[in-house]
């Protein structure tokens, strides 16, 4: 049998972690390492994945059960804002429900765009409950392949042509 040292604060730390997990989805939070992106809390905050390749920055938001007409995507002042609303279905009376676990209400997510994004080339596609927003990068921000010329290894002095240096 191993002897372990009793730490009276371990139980408090465990309780604090459990309480943090319990309230994590219900409090307003700031996301991202830089704190530039923010969420305004309603009752519904869709999760988002953001990834980048050499040509685009792409955001994918999970917004199932929302009509395409209830989603608004805007780019203003170098900020991408996605707003929408998931409406409660009124065709069934609330008292007939045994459980309501899905969240409803309006949401707004805003993201500060880097200077590499061209605000004139933004596309949004809504398929199977996933909103995909594609932000094209500016041409000068895209990586460029530079061709390396293979030469004779001779150094040319400034101001002289290749023939006069030979």
Beta strands, then each sheet from edge to edge (+ up, - down):
strand 1: 30-31
strand 2: 37-40
strand 3: 48-52
strand 4: 56-62
strand 5: 71-76
strand 6: 79-86
strand 7: 105-112
strand 8: 117-127
strand 9: 130-137
sheet 1: 1+ 2- 7+ 6- 5+
sheet 2: 3+ 4- 9+ 8-
end
